[in-house]
Amino acid sequence: MLAAVAVHQDPDDPLSGLELREVPDPKAPEGWAVVRVVAAALNHHDLWTLRGVGHPADRLPMVLGCDAAGIDEDGNEVVIHPVIGDPAAGGGDETLDPARALLSEQHDGAFAELLCVPRRNLVPKPASLSFEEAACLPVAWLTAYRMLFTQARIRPGDRVLVQGAGGGVATAAIALASSAGATVYATSRSESKLTAALELGAHHVALSGARLPERVDVVVETVGEATWEHSLKSLRPGGTVVVAGATSGASPSAHLDRIFYRQQRVLGSTGGTRQEFVSLLRFMESAGIRPQVDRVLPLSDIHSGFRAMLDGELTGKVVIRVS
Ligand SMILES: NC(=O)c1ccc[n+]([C@@H]2O[C@H](COP(=O)([O-])OP(=O)(O)OC[C@H]3O[C@@H](n4cnc5c(N)ncnc54)[C@H](OP(=O)(O)O)[C@@H]3O)[C@@H](O)[C@H]2O)c1
């Protein structure tokens, strides 16, 4: 079958290590299932793998892709929960299993005609969502859901700042927080992405780094160094910043004086559980939320999708239509 495979890593030229090539069809071990992938989505995680960040070189070659929706062996339409882990090993939460892995970290991923995953990772696709829309949800939307509802525990009326409005996680956070009754502030480097954020449900927008008219209760942070200081400055005393990524760099000044004096809480967040994924899908159906798709490409054009991500052009998700 045809697949997009990480064959080598280069921190400066990540796309040089992404190859479209024929690979053997997967065979499902006991307890696993093979899914025919209809749509898959790009994540920044794929670029980190190609750069050599968080992914040992000895695991290559590896089929990339953490997000997929498709059809299982029994003909059911499914969307894949992307965290492969054991809830028992994580105290009831598979994201806390020390041995957990995201799809494409230890097992071949979604940019292929066939995908092999544990049966517990198959989740029924909501009929109201297309395959392209469903493929956007497993990583970006699940991450945003856990950040907002499990970690920060937002409530209606909370003021929520989402940094880097154009990103996959960020667009999800804007839509989810707004639908949950929060007042949403969003920042971006780009005026056009700020306009898109307003359409998604943000109430107030500002260019990255600009002072907000009031302090917020919660900050959704995935940008890292470029926005960290602004996140802490924008947060009210006693407020919570939830961090799930660091696209622009992972080592900003910590500003510990500000954190302890204002008694701010800093919470990490990674992925989400299967139960949170099911809750996310239900919430999206009941609230009528649909993910923002920036563009849909064939597998043969996957490099151009990643190029747009590297160039910061995207508003929402790039979806690959596989079959
Ligand atoms: N922990 C987890 O489970 C988890 C899950 C998903 C993602 N992540 C991480 O979260 C991050 C975002 O992922 P994604 O898939 O949403 O990526 P993405 O779609 O490529 O978004 C990247 C974001 O970074 C912002 N950005 C990049 N460079 C910037 C800079 N120099 N200054 C200000 N903003 C900048 C962009 O905002 P504008 O262009 O609007 O300014 C954009 O929102 C990645 O680092 C990813 O690895 C973690």
The ligand as an SDF file (V2000), in Angstrom:
LIG
                    3D

 48 52  0  0  0  0  0  0  0  0999 V2000
    0.4910   17.9240   24.2060 N   0  0  0  0  0  0  0  0  0  0  0  0
   -0.2800   17.4480   23.2380 C   0  0  0  0  0  0  0  0  0  0  0  0
   -0.9750   16.4560   23.3950 O   0  0  0  0  0  0  0  0  0  0  0  0
   -0.3300   18.1730   21.9360 C   0  0  0  0  0  0  0  0  0  0  0  0
   -1.3500   17.9130   21.0330 C   0  0  0  0  0  0  0  0  0  0  0  0
   -1.4070   18.6750   19.8620 C   0  0  0  0  0  0  0  0  0  0  0  0
   -0.4320   19.6310   19.6080 C   0  0  0  0  0  0  0  0  0  0  0  0
    0.5840   19.8130   20.4900 N   0  0  0  0  0  0  0  0  0  0  0  0
    1.6210   20.8300   20.2460 C   0  0  0  0  0  0  0  0  0  0  0  0
    0.9910   22.1080   20.2330 O   0  0  0  0  0  0  0  0  0  0  0  0
    1.5920   22.9470   19.2600 C   0  0  0  0  0  0  0  0  0  0  0  0
    0.5450   23.4210   18.2720 C   0  0  0  0  0  0  0  0  0  0  0  0
    0.1420   22.2910   17.5270 O   0  0  0  0  0  0  0  0  0  0  0  0
   -0.8220   22.4530   16.2700 P   0  0  0  0  0  0  0  0  0  0  0  0
   -0.9430   21.1080   15.6460 O   0  0  0  0  0  0  0  0  0  0  0  0
   -2.0290   23.2140   16.6900 O   0  0  0  0  0  0  0  0  0  0  0  0
    0.1290   23.3280   15.3350 O   0  0  0  0  0  0  0  0  0  0  0  0
   -0.1870   24.3350   14.1630 P   0  0  0  0  0  0  0  0  0  0  0  0
   -1.5430   24.0440   13.6440 O   0  0  0  0  0  0  0  0  0  0  0  0
    0.9700   24.3140   13.2550 O   0  0  0  0  0  0  0  0  0  0  0  0
   -0.2020   25.7300   14.9480 O   0  0  0  0  0  0  0  0  0  0  0  0
    0.9740   26.3760   15.3330 C   0  0  0  0  0  0  0  0  0  0  0  0
    0.5990   27.6420   16.0820 C   0  0  0  0  0  0  0  0  0  0  0  0
    1.7330   28.3110   16.5350 O   0  0  0  0  0  0  0  0  0  0  0  0
    1.5630   29.7060   16.3710 C   0  0  0  0  0  0  0  0  0  0  0  0
    2.9270   30.1860   16.1960 N   0  0  0  0  0  0  0  0  0  0  0  0
    3.9450   29.5500   15.6080 C   0  0  0  0  0  0  0  0  0  0  0  0
    5.0680   30.2700   15.6910 N   0  0  0  0  0  0  0  0  0  0  0  0
    4.7480   31.3900   16.3500 C   0  0  0  0  0  0  0  0  0  0  0  0
    5.4670   32.5200   16.7480 C   0  0  0  0  0  0  0  0  0  0  0  0
    6.7810   32.6510   16.4860 N   0  0  0  0  0  0  0  0  0  0  0  0
    4.8280   33.5160   17.3980 N   0  0  0  0  0  0  0  0  0  0  0  0
    3.5120   33.3900   17.6760 C   0  0  0  0  0  0  0  0  0  0  0  0
    2.7710   32.3120   17.3200 N   0  0  0  0  0  0  0  0  0  0  0  0
    3.3880   31.3370   16.6630 C   0  0  0  0  0  0  0  0  0  0  0  0
    0.6340   29.8910   15.2030 C   0  0  0  0  0  0  0  0  0  0  0  0
   -0.2540   30.9480   15.4350 O   0  0  0  0  0  0  0  0  0  0  0  0
   -0.5950   32.1630   14.3950 P   0  0  0  0  0  0  0  0  0  0  0  0
   -0.0760   31.7720   13.0500 O   0  0  0  0  0  0  0  0  0  0  0  0
   -2.0750   32.3020   14.4540 O   0  0  0  0  0  0  0  0  0  0  0  0
    0.1110   33.3310   14.9670 O   0  0  0  0  0  0  0  0  0  0  0  0
   -0.1890   28.5960   15.2890 C   0  0  0  0  0  0  0  0  0  0  0  0
   -1.3070   28.8070   16.1020 O   0  0  0  0  0  0  0  0  0  0  0  0
    2.7110   22.1100   18.6180 C   0  0  0  0  0  0  0  0  0  0  0  0
    3.9330   22.4350   19.2160 O   0  0  0  0  0  0  0  0  0  0  0  0
    2.3110   20.6770   18.9090 C   0  0  0  0  0  0  0  0  0  0  0  0
    3.4070   19.8160   18.9530 O   0  0  0  0  0  0  0  0  0  0  0  0
    0.6520   19.1080   21.6520 C   0  0  0  0  0  0  0  0  0  0  0  0
  1  2  1  0
  2  3  2  0
  2  4  1  0
  4  5  1  0
  4 48  2  0
  5  6  2  0
  6  7  1  0
  7  8  2  0
  8  9  1  0
  8 48  1  0
  9 10  1  0
  9 46  1  0
 10 11  1  0
 11 12  1  0
 11 44  1  0
 12 13  1  0
 13 14  1  0
 14 15  2  0
 14 16  1  0
 14 17  1  0
 17 18  1  0
 18 19  2  0
 18 20  1  0
 18 21  1  0
 21 22  1  0
 22 23  1  0
 23 24  1  0
 23 42  1  0
 24 25  1  0
 25 26  1  0
 25 36  1  0
 26 27  1  0
 26 35  1  0
 27 28  2  0
 28 29  1  0
 29 30  1  0
 29 35  2  0
 30 31  1  0
 30 32  2  0
 32 33  1  0
 33 34  2  0
 34 35  1  0
 36 37  1  0
 36 42  1  0
 37 38  1  0
 38 39  2  0
 38 40  1  0
 38 41  1  0
 42 43  1  0
 44 45  1  0
 44 46  1  0
 46 47  1  0
M  CHG  2   8   1  16  -1
M  END
$$$$
